[in-house]
Amino acid sequence: MSTRVWISLLSLSVLWGGSFFFAKVALAELAPLTVVFCRVALAALALNLVLFSSGRALFRAGAPLRAYAAMGLLNNLIPFGLIFWGQTQIESGLASILNATTPLFTLLVAHFVTHDERIGGLKLGAIVLGIGGVAVLMGPDPIGSSRGTAGQIACLGAALSYAFAGVYGRRFAKMGVAPLEAATGQVTLSAMLILPIMLIVDRPWMMPALPGPTTGAALAGLALLSTALAYVLYFRILAAAGATNLLLVTFLIPVTAILLGALVLGERLAPRHFAGMFLIGLSLAAIDGRMVRFLRPAK
């Protein structure tokens, strides 16, 4: 990859790693579904302005609105809701580590719902290693025995939803939908879907006081930086370097999230969390293929 692509990749990891920090700050005053709505609504506004400025419109004749809605459900509404609720139970850094299991779930989903992506020996070993890392992360407590365990399961559920979204989202290229339109469509339909649910569940008008400027800044960072700008970088890297190189961002996201959580929020992770992250990192390296190519002797 060129230096420019590497800079974009590192920037994307910071933006997505920062989303866990921004969300944790916003959740101090707002309910999880309210944070989800603010994230997708503000991002939708920003991306629609970008789309309009380029001479295109989202709601045009023949637009795949059902596909946008399905993608928004799988890639935004469900995972954002689960992660944000999970972060009310666990540290933001731990949530980011669990989110790094998304490529492992993607392998499993693709194996069962596609015809061209089967799990071979190396990938099966990577999945087993990743499952071991998750087991180390969660520790010896029985499932459901503590708030922290429930939060971790919620974050794993979000990773599974992202996996389904990754497989489902491949159809947009075949449909001839431009990346910017796909990103705008999914966050716009996400905002429409989450609005009535948020109003019923969270009842934001019942809040004792309006959120402060810190929460407002966190929501702006979450929506404009970690969602709208991040999507633009994501699709640029995908076009320039391909999906395999883009997978590297999964290694880097927890670094930003853990550093921000420790330096700003005062979070501390247990040794088993870092051990689990190491095992998950090894499994991702096996999927990516770089580690195997590095260890294979040159011919």
C-alpha positions, 0 to 999 in steps of 0.5 A: 500500500502507498503511504497515502493509503496507510495514512488513510487506514490509520486515520480510519482506525482512529475514527472508528476507535474514537467512536467507542470513546464518544459513545461512552461520553454521550451515554453518561447523559443519554439512553442508548437508543437516543445515542443511536438515533443522534449518530445516524441522523446527524451522519445522514444529514451530512452525507445527504448534503455531500451527495446533493452537492455532487448532483445526486439525490438519494430518493430517486426513481429506482433507488433500492430503498429496501436494500438500504433499509436492510443494510441500515438494520444490520449495519447500524441499528442493531449493532449500534444499539447492542454496542451502546447498551453493552457500553453501559455495562463494560469499558469502551476498550473492552467493547472495541476488542469484542467488536474486533471479532467481526471478521471471524463471524463474517467467515462463518456467515459467508460459509453458510450463506454464500457459495464462493467463500468456504472455510478451509483449514487455516480459516477454521484454525483462525476461528477456533483461536478467536473463540479461545480469545473471546473465552479468555476475555469473558473469564470464568464467570457463568454466562448471564451471572453479571452485568459485565457478561451481558454487556460482552454478549451484546457486543458479540451480537453486534459483531455478528450483525456486522458480519451479516451486513458485510455479506449482504452489502456486497450486492450493492456493487452488483446493483451498480450503486455507488459507495457514497449512495450506499453509505448515505442510504443506509444511515438515512433509512437507519434514522427513519427506522430507529426514530419511532423505536427510540421515542417509544423506548427512551422517551427523551422528553422525560429527561430531567435536564438537557444534555450538556455541551460535552455530550453534544460534542461527543454526539457530533464527533460520533456522527460526523467523524466516526460515521460520516467521515469514516465511511468516506475513508472506508470506501476510498481505502476499499477502492484503492487497496482492496478488502484484504488490506482494509481488514488491517483496520480491525487490528488498530481500532482497539488501540485507539479505544483503549488509549482514549478509555485509559487516558480520558475516562480512567478505564482499566482493563484486566490482564485477561482482556489483553491476553484475549485481545492477543489471541483474537489478533493472532486469529485475524492475522491468520485470516488476513494471510500476512502472518502465513506469508511472513513465516513461509520460507522464500523459494 
